[in-house]
Amino acid sequence: MSSSTDTEHEGDPGSTPSGPTVRDRRRIDPETFEVREPQHAAPAPAGSSDDTTSTTSNPAEQGSAGEKDTRVSELETALAERTADLQRLQAEYVNYKRRVDRDREATRQASVASVLTSLLPVLDDIGRAREHEELTGGFKAVADSLERTVTSLGLVSFGTVGDEFDPRIHEALMHTYSSDVEGPVCVAVLQVGYRLGDRIVRPARVAVAEPEESPQQPPVESATHDSTVVETDGDDVEQLDALTPDSNDSNA
């Protein structure tokens, strides 16, 4: 009886087999020695708990995505503000540096000009000694060294005979007329001038000559007669001769 019953249970496809169930999970087939394909789990039926969990988690994910977008927008705005602040600070620093450099250069030029101005009388004495051929020996070496030093500092002398008179750099101490010139010309340099860059340390003191002025002849006045035609009521026309005041005086 028992054997027949077991046979019936084995033949019945809807019956549940009794005893342990053995599954072969070996990756290598012991007969063919080939790698078996991995067995995938059966798909979960529709309406399972996984779908329910994913469905319930979608609103939370959407909320977190919105918060991320808002956070990114805030960070971008803050970054733009910080970048603008840094650019403004950099521009202010560049302007400050330029202003400091300009003030430093102006202070240096003023200091150099002050020192060179105090040396101008010495340079004048050296120039007069050179004109009288008294610049010799050790005095000449010292004078040449001093002139080289002031030249290296940017001091340049100007003012020579024949230069066109310029009131911006020349100071006229004497004035004459000459027929040999066509305009105001420096005919003598009484004291040379000096400039430091674009700054005039001392103008050149000169004597100026201008061309001679030609005498002006008085205009010749001549008496003129003005003829005035007066139409009368009739066909006759009367012509009146009007004399100028000069002619009237002569007739008188």
C-alpha positions in Angstrom: 0.0 0.0 0.0 2.7 2.4 0.9 4.6 1.8 -2.3 1.5 2.3 -4.5 0.7 5.5 -2.6 4.2 6.9 -3.1 4.0 6.0 -6.8 0.7 7.9 -7.1 2.2 11.0 -5.3 5.1 11.0 -7.7 2.9 10.8 -10.8 0.6 13.6 -9.6 2.0 16.9 -10.9 0.1 18.9 -8.3 1.4 16.9 -5.4 4.2 18.2 -3.2 7.3 16.0 -3.2 8.3 14.7 0.2 11.9 14.8 1.5 14.7 17.4 1.1 15.1 19.3 -2.1 18.7 19.5 -3.5 19.8 22.3 -5.9 23.1 22.1 -7.8 24.7 25.6 -7.4 28.1 24.5 -8.8 29.5 27.0 -11.4 31.3 24.2 -13.3 29.3 21.3 -14.8 30.8 18.1 -13.5 30.1 16.3 -16.7 31.0 18.8 -19.4 33.4 21.0 -17.3 31.8 24.1 -18.7 30.9 27.3 -16.9 27.2 27.3 -16.2 25.1 30.5 -16.7 24.1 32.2 -13.4 20.6 31.5 -12.4 18.6 34.8 -12.0 15.9 35.1 -9.5 12.4 35.2 -10.7 10.9 38.6 -11.2 8.8 39.7 -8.3 5.0 39.8 -9.0 3.3 43.1 -9.8 2.1 44.9 -6.7 4.8 43.5 -4.5 6.2 45.3 -1.5 9.3 46.6 -3.5 7.0 48.6 -5.9 5.1 49.9 -3.0 8.3 51.1 -1.3 9.6 52.8 -4.5 6.3 54.4 -5.1 6.2 55.7 -1.5 9.8 57.0 -1.8 9.3 59.0 -5.0 7.9 62.1 -3.2 10.8 62.2 -0.8 13.3 61.9 -3.6 11.5 64.7 -5.5 11.6 66.9 -2.4 15.3 66.3 -1.9 16.0 67.1 -5.6 14.2 70.4 -5.3 16.2 71.3 -2.2 19.4 70.4 -4.0 18.5 72.7 -6.9 17.7 75.5 -4.5 21.0 75.0 -2.7 22.9 75.0 -6.0 21.2 78.3 -7.0 22.1 79.9 -3.6 25.7 78.7 -4.0 26.0 80.1 -7.5 24.6 83.5 -6.3 27.0 83.6 -3.4 29.9 82.7 -5.7 28.9 85.5 -8.1 28.8 88.0 -5.2 32.2 86.9 -3.9 33.7 87.1 -7.4 32.4 90.6 -7.8 33.8 91.6 -4.4 37.2 90.2 -5.3 37.2 92.0 -8.6 36.3 95.3 -6.9 39.0 94.8 -4.3 41.5 94.0 -7.0 40.6 97.2 -9.0 40.8 99.3 -5.8 44.3 97.8 -5.1 45.5 98.5 -8.6 44.3 102.1 -8.4 45.9 102.5 -4.9 49.2 101.0 -6.2 49.2 103.4 -9.2 48.4 106.4 -6.9 51.2 105.4 -4.5 53.7 104.9 -7.3 52.8 108.3 -8.8 53.1 110.1 -5.5 56.4 108.4 -4.8 57.7 109.4 -8.2 56.5 113.0 -7.6 58.1 113.1 -4.2 61.4 111.8 -5.7 61.3 114.4 -8.5 60.6 117.2 -6.0 63.5 116.1 -3.8 65.9 115.9 -6.7 64.8 119.2 -8.1 65.3 120.9 -4.7 68.9 119.6 -4.5 69.7 120.5 -8.1 68.3 124.0 -7.6 70.7 124.6 -4.7 73.6 123.5 -7.1 72.7 125.9 -9.9 74.9 128.8 -8.6 77.9 126.4 -8.5 77.1 125.3 -12.1 76.9 129.0 -13.1 80.4 129.7 -11.6 81.8 126.7 -13.5 80.3 128.0 -16.7 81.8 131.5 -16.2 85.2 129.9 -15.4 85.0 127.9 -18.6 84.3 131.0 -20.7 87.3 132.7 -19.2 89.5 129.6 -19.7 90.1 129.4 -16.0 88.8 125.8 -15.7 92.1 123.9 -15.4 93.9 121.3 -13.3 92.1 119.6 -10.4 89.3 122.2 -10.5 88.4 121.1 -14.0 88.2 117.4 -12.9 85.9 118.3 -10.0 83.7 120.5 -12.3 83.5 117.7 -14.9 82.5 115.1 -12.3 79.8 117.5 -10.9 78.4 118.1 -14.3 78.3 114.4 -15.1 76.5 113.7 -11.8 73.7 116.3 -12.3 73.3 115.1 -15.9 72.8 111.6 -14.7 70.0 112.9 -12.4 68.2 114.3 -15.4 69.2 118.0 -15.3 69.5 119.4 -18.8 70.7 122.9 -19.7 69.1 124.9 -22.5 69.4 128.4 -24.1 71.7 129.3 -27.0 72.1 132.3 -29.3 69.7 132.1 -32.2 66.9 130.2 -30.5 63.4 131.4 -31.2 62.1 133.3 -28.1 59.6 131.2 -26.1 58.1 132.9 -23.1 57.5 129.5 -21.5 61.2 128.8 -21.2 62.9 132.1 -21.7 62.9 135.3 -19.6 63.7 138.4 -21.6 65.9 140.9 -19.8 66.8 143.0 -22.8 64.9 144.0 -26.0 66.2 145.4 -29.3 65.2 145.7 -32.9 67.2 144.3 -35.8 66.7 144.1 -39.6 68.5 140.7 -39.6 65.8 138.7 -37.9 62.3 137.8 -39.0 60.8 137.2 -35.6 61.7 137.3 -31.9 65.1 135.7 -31.5 67.5 135.3 -28.7 70.6 137.3 -29.6 72.4 136.9 -26.3 72.2 134.4 -23.4 72.8 136.1 -20.1 72.1 133.0 -18.0 71.4 129.4 -19.2 68.3 127.7 -18.1 67.8 124.2 -16.7 65.0 121.6 -17.0 64.4 118.4 -15.1 62.2 116.1 -17.3 59.2 118.2 -18.2 59.7 120.6 -15.3 61.5 123.9 -15.9 63.9 124.4 -12.9 65.0 127.8 -14.1 64.2 129.7 -17.3 67.0 131.0 -19.5 67.6 134.7 -19.2 68.2 136.2 -22.6 68.3 139.3 -24.8 65.6 139.4 -27.5 65.7 141.1 -30.9 62.7 141.7 -33.1 62.4 142.9 -36.7 62.3 146.6 -37.3 58.9 148.0 -37.8 58.3 149.8 -41.1 57.0 153.4 -40.8 53.3 153.6 -41.5 52.2 156.2 -44.2 49.1 158.2 -43.5 46.2 157.3 -45.8 45.5 159.8 -48.6 42.1 161.3 -48.5 40.4 162.5 -51.7 37.3 164.5 -52.1 34.5 162.6 -53.7 31.3 163.9 -55.2 28.1 162.1 -54.6 25.4 162.6 -57.2 21.9 162.4 -55.9 19.0 162.0 -58.3 15.7 163.4 -57.2 12.5 162.7 -59.1 10.0 165.5 -59.2 6.3 165.2 -59.7 6.8 166.0 -63.4 9.0 164.5 -66.0 11.9 166.7 -65.1 14.8 165.2 -63.1 17.0 167.3 -61.0 20.6 166.2 -60.2 22.1 167.5 -57.0 25.8 167.4 -56.4 26.7 166.8 -52.8 30.3 167.4 -51.7 32.1 165.7 -48.8 33.0 167.7 -45.7 36.5 168.2 -47.0 35.4 169.6 -50.3 32.9 171.9 -48.5 35.7 173.2 -46.2 37.9 173.9 -49.2 35.2 175.8 -51.0 34.6 177.8 -47.9 
